Structure formats: structure tokens, C-alpha cells
Amino acid sequence: MSEYGHVEPRDSFNESLVRNVHPPDWVNPEPTTRYNLVVLGAGTAGLVTAAGAAGLGARVALVERHLLGGDCLNVGCVPSKCLIRASRAMADVRDAGLFGVRVPDGADVDFAAVMERMRRLRSGISDHDSASRFRSLGVDVFLGEARFTGRDTVEANGKTLRFGKACIATGARAVCPPIEGLDAAGFLTNETVFSLTQRPGRLAVLGAGPLGCELAQAFHRLGSKVTIIEMAPQLLSREDPDAAALIVEAFRRDGIDVRLNTKVKRVTRIGSEKQILADVDGQEAVTPVDEILVGAGRQPNVDGLGLEAAGVAYDPRHGVVVSDRLRTSNPKIYAAGDVCLKYKFTHTADAAARIVIQNALFWGRKKLSTLTIPWCTYTDPEIAHVGLYERDARERDIALDTFVRRFDDVDRAVADGETDGLLKIHVKKGTDRIVGATIVARHAGEMISEITLAIVGKVGLGTIASVIHPYPTQAEAIKQAADAYNRTRLSPFVKKVFQRLMAWRR
Ligand SMILES: Cc1cc2nc3c(=O)[nH]c(=O)nc-3n(C[C@H](O)[C@H](O)[C@H](O)COP(=O)(O)OP(=O)(O)OC[C@H]3O[C@@H](n4cnc5c(N)ncnc54)[C@H](O)[C@@H]3O)c2cc1C
């Protein structure tokens, strides 16, 4: 992506994307006297807030400076998952021999075609987020920069919008780490990497968070030689250590050079080559690459928004300060999505938007803290989580019983050749109340919803044991963990009573 409203490369797919989400000939409407709701930013949080509020009869203005759809559609979830799917196709062909399937001439990746497929699918999906669709929903769509000019006014492209309530949904952007020489050498972020048309021969990925891990594996499988460099001792440092270890194993089996405990000190550009000087346990090493992708975290978009004029408290690192009900320090103004939330996901932006609609427009008292939020990193295998980790429970002094299943004990995973998986379900000690779970499996993101449903619906692990799961499925791992829980209910005393009963009936 380059300047606002432009997308590289200029091909028919990107042209149709831009026609949908930043139409070059768009004429901003004349503002109404006063809006019920003005929404700043049209990513997931802004679009859901605007569409929901307009659907309920509110007069809504939505202001977007770049592309409707925000990060998720344009430079996040959608393009990354398209690339990941292509990279899985490549890995399946690569591994076909393990299944007795011969691919005589081997497999080859047409990188330009992979990227073109992504652009085609993205432009198709963009219909849903288009400016004209939102206009037809009754939303006044303004293209241009939004900025508060007072406690109840926003300026959008020279026009003043008065509001009863406003929602800040301006999202976040890539953090650029302060590494000597990095700026001068040049680097990619999620805003530019999906514009590539040529595969980088050697790619360094700085940061092994979800974004870094997903793209490192995808690019490696698509033919780049990838080195992933992480300062922390664990890849995906927030995840369960046993689960993260399985991802490292999978990466190394793929041939990715995984460097943990490694701090980049300097980057130097020599001709077209970028040399990364890094420190591992006091030893310096130089890695020459063609491109660097930075995945070192996200920082909220709060600059230039006029938050001072609106009386909205914020912090440049953590974003707009909100209450549990997503209200800012100005009672007329709410916030949703990456600009204010710790968990920066599309589904949390969506859930937060729904809270804002209720609380801002309908005297609702919905709280963010009541949400159960699952998440998934789409590596292969995927790693999905919901609720507490063991370390969270320790910090809060909650005693746990943990039920673990390895996927080499799950028939379907064996048949699928996908045994490098793991399921951990935590229950409150001595009860079957599920408080957290982590799954590593090829489709862990699909499987975590069963556990999320159980947590939200207060369905205990004992009840899951009585739920019939089709055989063979990988989700049977969840039933196996539930069966393991049920076995713990068979105390020595009850077992002895049963044995006596059986002996008597023989
Ligand atoms: C590579 C990558 C992959 C991801 N994959 C996933 C995934 O698989 N699953 C998942 O759940 N999440 C994923 N995410 C995270 C997800 O994209 C974000 O959590 C989500 O987009 C947040 O939505 P938002 O509406 O808060 O912000 P954004 O989508 O960032 O939207 C904010 C919008 O506000 C606009 N804006 C900013 N300032 C102004 C201003 N002053 N005036 C007008 N407009 C403004 C911006 O241009 C932008 O369009 C991924 C992110 C990245 C980067």
C-alpha cells in the first residue's frame, strides 16, 4: 500500500478493490445538522459500528482516510490467509510422497500467480465493505482524514460533523523497532508485503509474534529462504510453552532458520543486500538477506486525531483509554478495535463494536470484561487458545486440573499424518468448570469454538464427555480429554463398590 487511496500493483484486481473501498470519483455527502453517531475509521470496528447503528435507525457518518475494510480486508487477515492457503498447497505437494503419492517433477511455486490469486480474492471480498454498500445501508460515508475539533465535532475533509455520540475506530499500525540502519536499509511491513509481485530470495522476519510466524512459514513454503529472529526465548511468547515448542519443531522441519534469544543490533545495506547484525548469547552473527519483514507488534493510531480538543485521554503505546464499557474520558465518545483493545483481532473489534452500539445509543451497560475471546495463529499446525493459561491461573492463585491429549493418540490425526498436535484443557481444580484451553492442530482454529461455546454456555467437561463426536475426527481429542476428566471421578471407594457389585452379579 502507498499513499491514501492507492494500492500497488496497479492491476485490474486492485483497481476493482479501490473502486469498492476508496472510489476515486466519490463525492462526500453534505453533512446533516447533527449525527446520532460519527465513526472515525472504517476497519472492522468502524464498519460494524456504522452498519449496526444505521440498521437500528441512527443517523450515522463514517469517515475513512484510506481504504474501507481497514487492515483485515486490505493488509491483514484476508491477504495473509490467501497466502497461507497457497503455502499449504505447496507443503501438501511437497509431502505427498509420505502418503504414497508421487509428484514426478516435484512442485514449483509461481509466486506472481499466488499474489494475483490473493488480489483477485481480496477484491471479490471487498464488495461487502464497499463505500456504495454502506451508502445503501443509510450511512453517510466521508473519504478523508477525520479529526476532532471539539468535544462534539469532527472535521472530515474540510466538513464539520456534529455528533451526539462518536466512536473512535482508527485501528493500529506496525511498530518500527529502533534498530540502527533499519530505516535506511528499507523493510517491509504488513502494509507493503502484500504488494510484492516477486518473491524475495532470502527473507528475514523480525519478530516471532502471530504475524511474523504466519508470514515466515508462508513465505518459506512459497520458496523464500526464511530466517525468523526473535528476542524472547520463545516463539509466540504469549502462548503455552509446550504448544509453542510444537510450532518451533514444525518450523525447523520445514527448514526455517529459527533464532530465539537473538537481538538485532544493526542493519547495513550493501548494494541490494541487507546485512543483519545480531547478538546471540554474547556472540555476534551477520545474516545477509534480500528483504526484511518487520512483525514487531502494533501501535494504535492516535496521532493527529485531535484527541486533546475532544477531551479524550490516550496513551501513545496502549491507545485510547476506555472503561470496561468502552467509554472514553469524554462521555459522548466511545472507542472500539485495535485503537483501544489489548487483544487486536478482527473478532474482538467486531464484538467491541456491538458493545459500543448498545452502550452509546441505547443506554446499554455491556462490559468488555464479560467477553470470552478465543484466538488463533494460522501457522501449520495452527495454535488456538481461549481463557486462562496455566501462568494466568498461577498469578491469580487459581488451582487447576489440566487434561492433556497428544494427537498421536487421535485416530483421525494419525490417518491424516497430522500427529504433531496437542490439546490442553484446564478446569478449576476438583470441578469440571473449563477455564481455559490451548489446541495445536492443523485446524485448531475450527476446534477451539467447541470449548469457547462450553465456557460461554457454562457446559462442564463432564457434559462434553456425553456429547457424541463423529468418528474419526480430530475434535475427538476434546472428548478424550473429557473422558479423562470423568475417569478422575471414579474414586477408589466408588471403584471398590462397583467391583463388589460386579462380583455379586457374576
Ligand atoms: C498481517 C495481519 C494478519 C492478521 N490476521 C488476523 C486474523 O487472521 N484474525 C484476526 O482476528 N485478526 C487478524 N489481524 C488483526 C486484524 O486485522 C485487526 O485486529 C483488525 O483489522 C482491527 O480492526 P480495527 O477496525 O480496529 O482497525 P483497522 O482495521 O486498522 O481499521 C482502522 C481504519 O481507520 C482508518 N483511520 C485511521 N486514522 C484515521 C483518521 N484519522 N481518519 C480517518 N480514518 C482513519 C484506517 O485507515 C483504517 O482503515 C491481522 C493483522 C495483520 C496486520
The ligand as a MOL file (V3000), in Angstrom:
LIG
                    3D

  0  0  0     0  0            999 V3000
M  V30 BEGIN CTAB
M  V30 COUNTS 53 58 0 0 0
M  V30 BEGIN ATOM
M  V30 1 C -0.8930 -9.3800 8.7100 0
M  V30 2 C -2.0620 -9.3820 9.6580 0
M  V30 3 C -2.8400 -10.5280 9.7640 0
M  V30 4 C -3.9270 -10.5470 10.6350 0
M  V30 5 N -4.6560 -11.6920 10.7230 0
M  V30 6 C -5.7160 -11.7310 11.5660 0
M  V30 7 C -6.5060 -12.9130 11.6550 0
M  V30 8 O -6.2530 -13.9110 10.9850 0
M  V30 9 N -7.5620 -12.9110 12.5060 0
M  V30 10 C -7.8770 -11.8020 13.2720 0
M  V30 11 O -8.8400 -11.8610 14.0340 0
M  V30 12 N -7.1300 -10.6690 13.1990 0
M  V30 13 C -6.0710 -10.6120 12.3660 0
M  V30 14 N -5.3400 -9.4610 12.2690 0
M  V30 15 C -5.7320 -8.2930 13.0950 0
M  V30 16 C -6.9010 -7.5320 12.4550 0
M  V30 17 O -6.5580 -7.1710 11.1360 0
M  V30 18 C -7.1940 -6.2840 13.2850 0
M  V30 19 O -7.4030 -6.6620 14.6140 0
M  V30 20 C -8.4450 -5.5740 12.7700 0
M  V30 21 O -8.2590 -5.1540 11.4530 0
M  V30 22 C -8.7450 -4.3600 13.6710 0
M  V30 23 O -9.8120 -3.6280 13.1420 0
M  V30 24 P -9.9910 -2.0870 13.5040 0
M  V30 25 O -11.2740 -1.6810 12.8710 0
M  V30 26 O -9.8240 -1.8760 14.9350 0
M  V30 27 O -8.7680 -1.3540 12.8200 0
M  V30 28 P -8.2860 -1.2460 11.3080 0
M  V30 29 O -8.6630 -2.4170 10.5160 0
M  V30 30 O -6.8390 -0.8880 11.3820 0
M  V30 31 O -9.1010 -0.0120 10.7290 0
M  V30 32 C -8.8650 1.3040 11.1370 0
M  V30 33 C -9.1910 2.2160 9.9810 0
M  V30 34 O -9.1330 3.5680 10.4400 0
M  V30 35 C -8.5780 4.3570 9.4190 0
M  V30 36 N -8.0550 5.5950 10.0240 0
M  V30 37 C -7.0230 5.7260 10.8900 0
M  V30 38 N -6.8780 7.0120 11.2560 0
M  V30 39 C -7.8370 7.7040 10.6010 0
M  V30 40 C -8.2060 9.0680 10.5650 0
M  V30 41 N -7.5550 9.9910 11.2760 0
M  V30 42 N -9.2290 9.4350 9.7850 0
M  V30 43 C -9.9250 8.5300 9.0570 0
M  V30 44 N -9.6150 7.2180 9.0500 0
M  V30 45 C -8.5910 6.8000 9.8210 0
M  V30 46 C -7.5080 3.4820 8.8190 0
M  V30 47 O -7.1620 3.9010 7.5210 0
M  V30 48 C -8.1960 2.1110 8.8400 0
M  V30 49 O -8.8720 1.8510 7.6470 0
M  V30 50 C -4.2560 -9.4040 11.4050 0
M  V30 51 C -3.4850 -8.2350 11.2880 0
M  V30 52 C -2.4030 -8.2230 10.4290 0
M  V30 53 C -1.6070 -6.9680 10.3080 0
M  V30 END ATOM
M  V30 BEGIN BOND
M  V30 1 1 1 2
M  V30 2 1 2 3
M  V30 3 2 2 52
M  V30 4 2 3 4
M  V30 5 1 4 5
M  V30 6 1 4 50
M  V30 7 2 5 6
M  V30 8 1 6 7
M  V30 9 1 6 13
M  V30 10 2 7 8
M  V30 11 1 7 9
M  V30 12 1 9 10
M  V30 13 2 10 11
M  V30 14 1 10 12
M  V30 15 2 12 13
M  V30 16 1 13 14
M  V30 17 1 14 15
M  V30 18 1 14 50
M  V30 19 1 15 16
M  V30 20 1 16 17
M  V30 21 1 16 18
M  V30 22 1 18 19
M  V30 23 1 18 20
M  V30 24 1 20 21
M  V30 25 1 20 22
M  V30 26 1 22 23
M  V30 27 1 23 24
M  V30 28 2 24 25
M  V30 29 1 24 26
M  V30 30 1 24 27
M  V30 31 1 27 28
M  V30 32 2 28 29
M  V30 33 1 28 30
M  V30 34 1 28 31
M  V30 35 1 31 32
M  V30 36 1 32 33
M  V30 37 1 33 34
M  V30 38 1 33 48
M  V30 39 1 34 35
M  V30 40 1 35 36
M  V30 41 1 35 46
M  V30 42 1 36 37
M  V30 43 1 36 45
M  V30 44 2 37 38
M  V30 45 1 38 39
M  V30 46 1 39 40
M  V30 47 2 39 45
M  V30 48 1 40 41
M  V30 49 2 40 42
M  V30 50 1 42 43
M  V30 51 2 43 44
M  V30 52 1 44 45
M  V30 53 1 46 47
M  V30 54 1 46 48
M  V30 55 1 48 49
M  V30 56 2 50 51
M  V30 57 1 51 52
M  V30 58 1 52 53
M  V30 END BOND
M  V30 END CTAB
M  END
